[in-house]
């Protein structure tokens, strides 16, 4: 029932779901660009329409009744960004404990313009030894879906180059809020 409703919403609103979810047991899905609250809504509609078992982090302030119950049923995990909780290591442990886990993260970390992406998605994937899958939303062409899986064995710079090339053609909901795809210069990946 919900799947049919989600497909109807996509069709009625003129959106096209594209790409195939790769046949993996575990992966970190990069969800970008993220410049509007609508991005998360469309992600949920896509998830339900295609029955993709994917979890995601959401601001802990959204977990009030009854919204919190609904979010958890849809795969949300609360995240309190106001204090440090060693989120990366907790999520690496979650990957180790699960037989199947797809985790979607928005590395921009906010809907505002920022000069750098947050590195958590990369740290989690590398530490948990799981692939990074690039998912997208393109408001200009009204398309959303799953794209490429980053090749294993690339350096961080090669991965960033692949990510930049993949996301280049996609238009954000609010283009002026879209920052560059880069990690902070002081951050070092211990590959």
C-alpha positions in Angstrom: 0.0 0.0 0.0 2.7 2.5 1.0 4.9 1.5 -1.9 2.0 2.2 -4.4 1.4 5.5 -2.7 5.1 6.5 -2.9 5.2 5.5 -6.6 2.1 7.6 -7.2 3.6 10.6 -5.5 6.8 10.3 -7.6 4.8 10.0 -10.8 2.3 12.7 -10.0 5.1 15.2 -9.1 7.0 14.3 -12.3 10.0 12.6 -10.6 11.8 9.7 -12.1 13.6 7.1 -9.9 16.7 5.8 -11.7 19.6 3.4 -11.1 19.9 0.1 -9.4 20.7 -0.6 -5.8 23.9 -2.6 -6.0 23.8 -6.2 -4.7 25.8 -5.5 -1.6 25.2 -6.5 2.1 26.6 -3.3 3.5 27.4 0.1 2.2 27.6 3.8 3.0 25.3 5.8 0.6 26.3 9.4 0.0 23.1 11.4 -0.5 23.9 14.7 -2.3 23.4 17.5 -3.0 21.6 18.4 0.2 20.4 22.0 0.2 16.8 21.7 1.3 14.5 19.9 3.7 12.8 18.5 0.5 15.9 16.4 -0.1 15.1 14.2 2.9 11.4 14.0 2.0 12.2 12.8 -1.6 14.8 10.3 -0.2 12.0 8.8 2.0 9.6 8.7 -1.0 12.2 7.0 -3.1 13.1 4.5 -0.3 9.4 3.5 0.1 8.7 3.4 -3.6 11.6 1.1 -4.4 11.5 -0.8 -1.1 15.1 0.0 -0.4 16.1 -1.0 3.1 18.3 2.0 3.9 18.8 3.7 7.2 19.7 7.3 7.8 20.6 9.8 10.5 18.2 12.6 11.4 18.4 15.4 13.9 17.4 14.2 17.3 15.0 17.1 17.7 12.8 15.5 15.0 12.1 12.5 17.3 9.0 13.8 19.0 5.8 11.9 19.1 4.3 11.0 16.6 6.9 12.0 14.1 9.7 10.1 15.9 7.8 6.9 15.7 7.2 7.3 12.0 10.9 8.3 11.4 12.1 5.2 13.2 9.8 3.0 11.2 11.2 4.5 8.0 14.8 3.7 9.1 15.9 6.9 10.9 18.5 6.9 13.7 18.6 10.0 15.9 21.7 12.1 16.0 22.5 14.8 18.5 24.9 17.1 16.7 25.2 19.6 19.6 27.7 17.4 21.5 30.4 15.0 20.5 29.3 11.3 20.8 32.0 9.5 18.8 29.4 8.9 16.1 31.9 7.5 13.6 33.1 4.7 15.9 29.5 3.9 17.0 28.5 3.6 13.4 31.5 1.4 12.5 30.5 -0.9 15.4 26.9 -0.9 14.1 28.2 -2.0 10.7 30.2 -4.8 12.4 27.2 -6.0 14.3 24.8 -6.1 11.4 24.5 -8.7 8.6 22.9 -6.1 6.3 23.2 -2.4 6.6 22.8 0.4 4.1 23.4 3.8 5.7 22.6 7.0 3.8 24.5 10.1 4.9 24.5 13.7 3.6 28.2 14.7 3.8 27.3 18.4 3.4 26.0 18.1 6.9 23.7 21.0 6.6 21.5 22.8 4.1 23.7 25.9 4.2 26.7 26.6 2.0 29.9 25.2 3.6 33.4 25.2 2.1 33.9 21.5 3.0 32.1 18.3 3.2 32.0 16.5 6.6 34.4 13.5 6.5 32.3 11.1 8.6 30.9 9.1 5.7 34.4 8.5 4.4 35.8 7.6 7.8 32.9 5.2 8.5 33.2 3.4 5.1 37.0 3.0 5.3 37.0 1.9 9.0 34.1 -0.5 8.5 35.6 -1.7 5.2 32.3 -1.2 3.3 31.8 0.3 -0.2 30.7 3.9 -0.8 27.7 4.2 -3.1 26.7 7.6 -4.6 23.0 8.5 -4.6 21.7 11.7 -6.0 18.8 14.1 -6.4 18.6 16.4 -9.5 15.9 19.1 -9.2 16.5 20.4 -12.7 15.7 17.1 -14.4 13.5 15.8 -11.6 15.5 12.6 -11.2 16.7 10.8 -8.1 18.4 7.5 -7.5 21.5 5.4 -7.1 24.5 6.0 -9.2 28.0 4.5 -9.0 29.9 2.5 -6.3 33.3 4.0 -5.8 36.0 1.5 -7.0 38.0 -0.2 -4.2 41.6 0.7 -3.7 41.5 4.3 -4.8 43.2 7.0 -2.8 41.2 9.7 -1.0 42.1 12.2 -3.8 40.9 9.7 -6.5 37.7 9.1 -4.6 37.1 12.8 -4.3 37.7 13.2 -8.0 35.2 10.5 -8.8 32.7 12.0 -6.4 33.1 15.5 -8.0 32.7 14.1 -11.5 29.6 12.1 -10.6 27.8 15.0 -8.9 28.8 17.7 -11.4 25.7 17.4 -13.7 23.1 17.4 -10.9 21.2 20.6 -9.8 20.5 21.2 -6.1 17.1 22.5 -4.9 18.9 25.7 -3.8 22.0 25.9 -6.0 23.6 28.8 -4.1 23.7 26.7 -0.9 25.8 24.0 -2.6 29.4 24.1 -1.6 32.4 22.5 -3.1 33.1 18.8 -2.8 36.3 18.8 -0.7 37.5 17.7 2.7 39.0 20.2 5.2 42.7 20.7 4.4 43.7 19.8 8.0 41.9 16.4 7.8 44.0 13.4 7.0 42.6 10.1 6.0 44.7 7.3 7.4 44.3 4.9 4.5 
